[in-house]
Amino acid sequence: MYKICQTEQSSKRQRELEKGLLQLMLRKNYEDISVSDLCDYLQIPRKSFYRYFTSKDGALYALIDHTLADFFQAPLSGEKSRGSGLDDLKLFFSFWYDNKRFLDALQRSELSGILVERATSFALNEGYLPQKFKIVSPSLRESAMSFAVCGLMAMMFNWHRQGYRASLDELTELAVNLLTTPLLSP
């Protein structure tokens, strides 16, 4: 679908193509954009596009995957490490707030589900599982992670759709409560 670039220069060029796709998606629906439209917008030959992607979908998946990689590689403030709960949730919501144009483009073309699917897969493949998940069975750990990621992504998209009416602290507190309070009363 897309090439894993080996040099900094090719990575930079690939990201430029992805950003061009994002710019077009902010103006029109993804399904109405062609590879030719993207190449015309960026003023590049089609063969330049195909050096990095096999299709328009490849460029979309690269854009999503690289955005997710940006989140998972984002440095935390101070000496804190990932997995500290509250700080991770604040970082999560803050990252997506800072990337609201990306969310606008996905929602405009009804592609939010692809982000949720890729985020869940990315979290599982990268082994990003909070230590507080006290689940022994690997298959149940994956289910717990899927449940948590999908829930957090749904909260984030709802926050986005509502124009970020709740504060970052309010949303983070709600997420903590939902993740740490039993769903069913005994």
N, C-alpha and C positions, 0 to 999 in steps of 0.2 A: 504494500500500500504506500509506504513512504520509506525513503532511504535513511539509514542511520549514518549520519555524516561523520567522517573521520578527521576532518580538519576544521579549525575555527572559522576559516573563510567560508567553507561550504555550509557549515551550521548557520552562520550569519545570513547567508543568501537564502537558505531554506526558511529561516524565520521571517525574512523580509517578504517572501512569497505568502507565508501564512498570514502575516499582518495585512497584506494586500487583500487576501480573501476576507479577513475580518472587516476591513473597511467597506468592501462591497456588500457584505452581509448586513451591515448597518443601514444600507440604502435599499436593498431589495432582498427578496426571499432567496434562500440558498438554492432551492430547486430551479430558480430562474437565472442562476449564474452559470455560465459555461467556462470551460478552460480558456476559450478564446477571449471571453469577457475579461477574465483575470489577467491574461497576458497583455491585452490591449490596455487595460487600466495601468499595469506596471510598465508598459512599453518594453516588453521583452518578447523574444521569439518563443513559440510553443515548445521548441526543443529544450529551452532552458527550464521550463516547467517540468518536463518529463525527465530531466536529470535527477529530480528530487522526489517526484510523485508518479504513481502509475495512473492516477485518476484524480478528479476533483475531490472524491471522498477521501483519498489518501491525504490530501492537503488539509481537509477538515479534521481527520483523526490526528494528524501531526499537530495541528493547532491546539486541539484539546489536550493531547498527551503532553505537549511541551508546557502548556499552562499548568497542568497538574504537576509536572516535574518542578516548575517554578515554585509551586506551593510546598512540595515536599522537601525542596532544597533551601527554602527561605530560612535565613538565620534568625534565631530567636534572640531577643534582647538579653543582655547579661550572660550569665553562665548557665542558664537553665537548659535542660535537655528536653527533647520531645518526650511526651508521655506524662507531663505534669498536670494533666486534666484541665483546670481552669485556663491556664495560659495557652494550652493547645487550642481550646475552643475559641478563645478570643482571637488568636492568630488565624484560625480557620475563617471566622466571620469577617475579620478585618481584611484578609486577603481577597475574599470574594467581593467585599464592598469596593475595594480598590480596583477590581476588575469588572465593574458593572457594565462597561461597554461590551465586553465579551459576553456577559450574561444577556444583555439586550439583544445582541446579534443571534444568540442561540434561541432565545425565546421568540424572537420575531419569526424565525423559520421553524418553530416547534421542534427544536433539536435538543431540548434540555435533557431528555431521556438518555441520549448518547453520552452526555457528560456524566450523568449518574452511573451509568453502566461502566464507563471507562474509569471513573473515580473509584468505584468498588473494586474493580479488577486491579487497578494500580495499587490501592492500599493493600490488597491481599498479596500481590506479587512482590511488592517491596517489603513485605513483612512488617508493615506498620500496624502494630496491634498494641494498644495500651496495655501496660503491665497489670492494670487493675482488672482486666477481664480474667476472672478466675475460672476459666473453663479448660478442662483437661483435654477433652477429645478434639483432635484437629478439625474434624468435620463440623463440630459445634462452634469452634472458634471462628471458622469461616462464616457460619451462619450469623453469629453475634456481630462480626465485623460488617457483614452485609447489612444487617438490621441497623446498626449504628450509622454507617455511611449514608445509606438511603434516607434515614430519618433526618440526619444533619443537612443533607443536600436539599431535602424537601423544605426544611425550616429556612434555609438560605434562600431558596427560590421564592418562597412565600414572602419573606422579608423584602426581597428585591421587588416583587410584584406590587407590594404595598408601599413602595417608595421609601423604604428604610424608616418607617415611622417609629419603630421601637429603637431604643438606643442600643449600642453594642453591648453595654453592660447588662441591660434587660434581657436581650436575646441570649447572651452567654449564660446568665443565671437560669433562664428557662431551660436551656439545653442541659445544664448540669442537673437540674431537678428531674428532667425527663430521663436522663441516663442513669441516675442514681436512686430513683424512687421506684419501688415495685409497681408494675402496671396493674396488677390485680391485688385487691385486698385479701388478706387471709381469712 
